[in-house]
Amino acid sequence: MEPLSHRGLPRLSWIDTLYSNFSYGAEDYDAEGHEEQKGPPEGSETMPYIDESPTMSPQLSARSQGGGDSISPTPPEGLAPGVEAGKGLEMRKLVLSGFLASEEIYINQLEALLLPMKPLKATATTSQPVLTIQQIETIFYKIQDIYEIHKEFYDNLCPKVQQWDSQVTMGHLFQKLASQLGVYKAFVDNYKVALETAEKCSQSNNQFQKISEELKVKGPKDSKDSHTSVTMEALLYKPIDRVTRSTLVLHDLLKHTPVDHPDYPLLQDALRISQNFLSSINEDIDPRRTAVTTPKGETRQLVKDGFLVEMSESSRKLRHVFLFTDVLLCAKLKKTSAGKHQQYDCKWYIPLADLVFPSPEESEASPQVHPFPDHELEDMKMKISALKSEIQKEKANKGQSRAIERLKKKMFENEFLLLLNSPTIPFRIHNRNGKSYLFLLSSDYERSEWREAIQKLQKKDLQAFVLSSVELQVLTGSCFKLRTVHNIPVTSNKDDDESPGLYGFLHVIVHSAKGFKQSANLYCTLEVDSFGYFVSKAKTRVFRDTTEPKWDEEFEIELEGSQSLRILCYEKCYDKTKVNKDNNEIVDKIMGKGQIQLDPQTVETKNWHTDVIEMNGIKVEFSMKFTSRDMSLKRTPSKKQTGVFGVKISVVTKRERSKVPYIVRQCVEEVEKRGIEEVGIYRISGVATDIQALKAVFDANNKDILLMLSDMDINAIAGTLKLYFRELPEPLLTDRLYPAFMEGIALSDPAAKENCMMHLLRSLPDPNLITFLFLLEHLKRVAEKEPINKMSLHNLATVFGPTLLRPSEVESKAHLTSAADIWSHDVMAQVQVLLYYLQHPPISFAELKRNTLYFSTDV
């Protein structure tokens, strides 16, 4: 066969990502985080689900597993408004180049699969055949046809991309490829039989087993690796995977092809054929994978799996939980010696017929789940960020791969600990014949996904049963092969070319919702991901007794490497008997939920981007825009010196003849009067429109301030106080002293640190110092109510540290290069400075001024 070549074609990082397999996955660690020996490369899964969803960007999107949940797709509508035709065509070339590179890899895989077919056929007619002709035809069914289709497609497409011209047409090639999908239909129909035949032949014939375990796949021309070894089982899966990939690329091509380009209608037609084909295939193939037979003689299938943290014997354990059609199984990976296939060890299982979710009134009082100390979680984040920076430096300096691997391993260890210790949302399930089990999740969205998936299966006629030891062994043994989630969800498992996420501030307006069948008290919450898990960041007010709530509330959400935004819609419960005894919180009903990817190209604009997210028949309309961290560092002094926002604190206190600005005193007083027990006070975002209204009133020194404060939502008042400090022309702890605060907090000797940190306070201008001490005592009083408001000193330091203490624009530009670096180098240290003073015994202004240092240093 002639060698394939695509010299001169640019390699796209996202295509490389598809075929790079580096990860510290679940296979490397057992459930408690101990390192395990790596087994050989795994094979493929039994019967796959073919993903029909279009991509939103050149990165391929994962299938959403949650029933009515949705990821907002980008419709194939040619070039998006505002995109230049030239740029669109350049993107088109990049998409095609990347696809061509992956097509070469695919053809090499098909070649490797076909290679043993001829010698096997030759021996089939001898006295000692390895396989019969029928077995060969079953295993390799339609592979030759698929190879020829793609070889012809590649040979025709390659010169068009190499000799690129903006008017080049290749839509007819994709149209022809789509018209030949009937061959894939035949392959898919035979796929399961082919796998079973190959497995049986391997068991009965050592010669075929050796052949099928190590097929040699040729590497691309520009690759260092001449060949890689792959199992026959893995290669047989490739054609099914390829249909989806081709459809996704068609969508991306359409996205970057002008509507008036001759290719546009041809690509549209090819996409229509491909999507119809995928729909018909998915009707024939259930997306859940076959495992073993249920007691009723039906096929037991895997519906959902994932990593969850279980509270077991008062400690946290990472488990892999598998939901089958009639049973929930909780497992952990066994430790295995090198060279052996990895297996799961079943910790417990519950037949779905016996599984119940205890209602608040039914559940027994259980020991409170003690959250992991915030400062330890923040320390882990600090280590992860520092390691991330070290890895980037090593790569930039072209450091040794071993050093990079060591750093990645350390980073994984810290991320694993963070993942294990950060979840706090209880998810309890009960076996009506015995024990209860408690999982801790990081997100209510995730808890709802699991509950809904189980309840959907429980609507069927299920029977209770007990598995024999052999049946349990078979079921647990199938988990490794059937699982859909292979790696622990931490950022170190991402490929190098994947987006690091967004760092900065996401502004979101939740406009309205439609689709409710009856009136209810409704509100929404917003979640974003950070360090591999999701955190609730904002909550709208409750819109009472309506089917069409109109919130029109704006929130500012801080992002820390975030890639997704989730919106959950709730019905508010006012019944105090419905309290979850695991965390003493009233359980509100989730009416719908959905998520969207935060595509940097979409959100990083000055304009608002409006979207609708559909969830279980409900449509929520929202808008968003993003401000990067370096932009958020800019402080713009107010042109009007008569107001308070954006005006120097010394000017305001002198004008008011006060020691602490009036706005600070009034906001603090109101929070202490009616918000000190509010869950998430200062962490939960207030409504931006309310905050802007309060800002205007304070700036105008309106006589109705007190009346307005008493009527305003407490989170808006807390948000106004934070905004005041953020909009000061320079931070409260000043630009001049910023480097000294960074050096002081890094001192190791406690006495030296104490001297330095007190001296720095003494060096502040009097209005800044008095206001800082006033705020400090207020935050300590808020933290005293931590059991109720969930706001520890560390949580408060995390909220206020970066606001009170920031590098000047000059400082940040001189030392840092990326938003992620700004986050890792500065924010953690800013939090530590404020935390130091919050944990310090009371500091009085008079005492500070009276005391002298053992030694003095110039600042």
URRA-V674309 format. One record per helix or strand of 3 or more residues. SS is the DSSP state (~ for helix, > for strand). FROM is the first residue (numbers start at 0). TO is the last residue. If there is no record, write none. Layout:
ss: (SS:SS)
from: (FROM:FROM)
to: (TO:TO)
This chain:
ss: (~:~:~:~:~:~:~:~:>:>:~:~:>:>:>:>:>:~:~:~:>:>:~:~:~:>:>:>:>:>:>:>:~:>:>:~:~:~:~:~:~:~:~:~:~:~:~:~:~)
from: (12:25:84:132:142:170:181:205:214:226:231:262:288:298:314:326:343:351:373:400:424:435:443:468:490:501:519:532:542:549:563:588:599:608:617:628:648:661:687:704:713:734:749:765:785:792:808:818:844)
to: (18:27:123:138:161:178:203:212:217:229:254:283:292:311:323:332:350:353:395:421:430:440:457:481:492:513:529:538:545:561:570:596:602:614:627:631:655:673:699:710:725:744:761:783:788:803:814:838:849)
